[in-house]
Amino acid sequence: MHGEDVRRASRTGSPGCWTPSSPSAVAAAGPDGAGVGPRAPVGLVLRRPDGQTAVARKGAPVVTVTGEPSELLMFAMGRQAHAKVELEGEPDPVSRISTAQLGM
């Protein structure tokens, strides 16, 4: 994770060499939502591009975050501004989850 922080802090901001099969990346879209749920201020669903979903936090309103597992992990670890994900939901909840202090 720290290597990814350094890599993305550069001007290019390009992601590193994580792959969707790396163990830590797979955990991001696992059944427990990588532990992000308790800190999420809104209902939160994590979705992989293949359609597999994990409910990280039940509740309403709901925001769905879609991306590769490694990008979901970046998001869940509190690096929302650097994660290459798509957010779906009403504007206010999307804004709240985008600036929330997430992480483990």
C-alpha positions in Angstrom: 0.0 0.0 0.0 2.7 2.5 0.9 4.5 1.8 -2.4 1.3 2.6 -4.2 1.0 5.9 -2.2 4.4 7.0 -3.3 3.8 5.9 -6.9 0.5 7.8 -7.2 1.8 10.9 -5.4 4.1 11.5 -8.4 2.9 13.7 -11.2 2.0 10.8 -13.4 -0.1 9.2 -10.7 -0.1 5.9 -12.5 -1.0 2.7 -10.7 1.7 0.2 -10.0 2.0 -3.4 -10.8 -0.8 -4.8 -8.6 -2.8 -7.5 -10.3 -6.4 -8.5 -9.6 -5.1 -11.8 -8.4 -2.8 -10.4 -5.7 -4.0 -11.6 -2.2 -4.3 -8.1 -0.7 -6.2 -6.8 -3.7 -8.7 -9.7 -3.7 -9.4 -9.0 -0.1 -10.7 -5.5 -1.0 -13.8 -7.0 -2.7 -14.2 -9.9 -0.3 -17.4 -10.6 1.7 -16.5 -8.3 4.5 -15.8 -5.3 2.3 -12.2 -5.1 3.6 -13.3 -3.8 6.9 -14.4 -0.4 5.5 -18.0 -0.8 6.5 -17.9 0.5 10.1 -16.3 3.8 9.1 -18.5 4.4 6.0 -21.0 7.2 6.6 -23.5 5.7 4.1 -24.5 2.3 2.9 -21.6 1.0 0.7 -21.4 -1.7 -1.9 -18.1 -2.7 -3.5 -18.4 -4.1 -7.0 -15.7 -5.6 -9.3 -15.9 -5.2 -13.0 -17.0 -8.8 -13.3 -20.1 -7.9 -11.4 -19.2 -9.6 -8.1 -20.3 -7.4 -5.2 -19.7 -7.2 -1.5 -21.9 -5.2 0.9 -19.4 -3.3 3.0 -22.0 -1.5 5.0 -25.8 -1.9 5.1 -27.8 1.2 5.2 -29.4 4.0 3.2 -28.6 5.9 1.1 -26.3 3.6 -0.7 -23.2 4.3 -2.8 -21.8 1.6 -5.1 -18.1 1.8 -5.8 -16.9 -0.1 -8.9 -13.4 -0.9 -9.8 -10.6 -3.5 -10.0 -9.9 -5.2 -6.7 -6.7 -3.3 -6.2 -8.5 0.0 -6.8 -11.2 -1.0 -4.4 -8.5 -1.7 -1.8 -7.1 1.8 -2.4 -10.5 3.2 -1.9 -11.2 1.1 1.2 -7.8 2.1 2.8 -8.8 5.8 2.7 -7.1 6.8 -0.6 -10.4 7.6 -2.3 -9.0 10.6 -4.3 -6.3 8.3 -5.8 -8.4 5.2 -6.5 -9.5 4.7 -10.1 -13.1 3.7 -9.3 -16.6 4.8 -10.4 -19.1 6.0 -7.8 -22.8 5.5 -8.2 -25.4 7.1 -6.0 -27.0 10.4 -5.1 -24.7 13.4 -5.1 -24.7 14.0 -1.3 -23.9 10.4 -0.2 -21.2 10.2 -3.0 -19.6 13.3 -1.6 -19.7 12.0 1.9 -18.1 8.7 1.1 -15.5 10.4 -1.1 -14.2 12.5 1.8 -14.8 10.1 4.7 -11.9 8.9 6.8 -11.9 5.3 5.8 -9.2 2.7 6.4 -8.4 -0.1 8.7 
